[in-house]
Amino acid sequence: MKRAILAPVPLPPSALTELKEWLGINSTREDALLGNLLNASLDICEAYTGSRPIETTCEEVWPVRPLVSISGWQALATKPVTSIVGIDRIALDGTRITLDPATFEIDIDADGTGRFRVITSVPDKRLAVRFTAGLAVDWTGLPEALRQGTIRLAAHHHRTRDTGNASVAPPRAVAALWQPWRKVRLG
């Protein structure tokens, strides 16, 4: 499975303002860098918690499962899915043909797992599933702990950008804020 973000989330000026207040920055000279750090921190938040923080339009490319498979259902990797918009067949030359909704079924579980299955034969080997996923509609709707963790992580990366001391793992204060949102995976 390969995921692509089709419509990146534009962060409101208030997100940048929060980060600049945290860092004590008054100028606009580093706004682009700080915006990039916020977006990277949101991606790290998703990797850490297992949930996309802000609703985003995404696409995952999946192999076509044979109709003889046990259930045929395939679960999207990104969570929580809020809607599945459509499915395209991808030909070998890369051209796409939108599947008729009568040829597939979709489902979204209570935990936000989006699932789909094709119920007719598809001549192509790959499918592109378009959907939206995220815990909050926008920055202001993001739970406070996730928002504060994102700000702190972006500030941490800003402070350590020239030292080379940036760790791959989020700092402990950020991990503590995000821990209640982390999905436990068994097996």
N, C-alpha and C positions, 0 to 999 in steps of 0.2 A: 504494500500500500504506500502510495506517495501522496502527501497532502500539499496543497497550495492555498495561500490566502488570496482570495479573489478581490476582496474589497477591504484594505487595511482600515483599522479604526482610527479616525482622526481624533486625537486627544484635544480636549477643550483647553483654552488658555489657563483655566483654573488649575489644571494638572501641572503645567509648567510653573505657574505661580507658587504652588505648594512646594515643589522641589527647590525653587530658587529661594524661598523663605527658609527652608530647612538648611540650605547651604550658605545663606547670608549673601546672596548675589543680587546686586541691584541693576546691573547693566544687561543689555540684550545681546551682547557680543557672542555669548555661548549658547544662545537659545536652540540652535539647530542640534548641537552636540547633546544638550540636555534632553531634547525631545527624542533623540535616538536612544539615549540611555533609558528613558522611561519605557519606550517600546521594547527594548531588549529586556528590561526588568519584567515586563508583562509576559514575555515569552518564557523567561526563567520561572516565573510564578506558575505558568501552565505546566512546565516540565516538572516542577516540584510537587504541585498539588494534584496534577492529573486532570485539571479542569481549565478550560479556556476562561480567563477572567471576564473579558468584555465581548459581547456578542459581535461576531465577525462572520462574513460570508466566506465559506471555504469550499474546497473541492478535494475529494480523495479519489484516486484512481485505483481500481480493483480489477483482478482477473475475473473473467466470467466463470462461474461455477457450473458444472454440468447439471442438468435437470435431475439426474438420477441420484445426486447427493442427498444425504439423509434429510436435511431440512431446507437446504438451499439458502438459509438466512445468513447474511454477512453483517457483522457489527462494525460500525464506523469507529475509528480509533479516537477521534476527537469527541470530547464531552464538555458540558452537557449540550446535546443537540436540542434546538428549539423548533426547527422545521427542516424538512427535506424538500428542496425546491424542484429537483428533477434529476433525471439520469440520461446520460448520452452514451451511445456506442462509440468506441474509438476504433476506426479502421487502421490497418497496417500503415497506410500512408499518412496517418494523423488526422484525417478528416473526421468530423463528428456528425452524428445523426441523433437527434433527440428521440428517446424511446416514447412510444405511446403509453400514457398512464395505465392502460388496460393490460400492458405486458409485464408490469412489475407491481410488487406490494411493498409498502413501507410501514414502519412502526417505530414509535419512540417509547422506550420503557420509562417507568417512573423515576429511575436514577439518571435519566438523560442519555441513555445509550440509544443511538439511532441505528436502525436495522433496515435492510432491504433484501429483496430476493426477486430475481427475474423468473417469471412463470411461463415464459415461452422460449423457444429456441432463439439464440442470438448468434449470428454468423461471426461476429468479431470476438477477439480474445480479451479485450479490456473494456471497462465501463468507467465513466467519470460521474461521480455522485456529487451534486451541488447541494449545500445545506448551510444553515446558520447555526452557530453554537456559541454559548457563553453564559456565564452566571448572571451578568448584569447587562442591561441595555446600553449603558454608557458609564463614563468615569464616575459620575456622581452617585450612580446606583450601586457601585462596587462596594461590597462589605468593607467596613472601616479597617479591619485587620489586614485584608488583602491590599487595600489602597495604601495604608501606612507602610506595609512591608515593601511595596513597589517603590515608594518614595525613598525609603531608607536604603534599598538596594541600589537604586540609581545614584543616590548621594555617595554611597560607599564606592561605587565604580568611578565616580567623578573624582573623588579624593585620591584614589589609588591609581589613576590612569597613567601617571608618570613614574611610579615606583616599581611597577612590575610585580607588586605583592598581591594583586587581586586573586582571590581563591576561586575555584570552580564552584564550590558549594556556597550557598547564601550564608552571610554572617549569622551567628547564633540568634541575634535579636530579630532578624528577618525570619529565620526558621521558626522561632517561637510564635511569631504572629501568624505564619502560614500553616503551622502544624495542625490546627483543628480542621483545616480544609483539605488536608492531604488524604488521598484515597489509599487504602491499604490493599495491596495486591498479594494474593496467596498463590503459591506454586510457581 
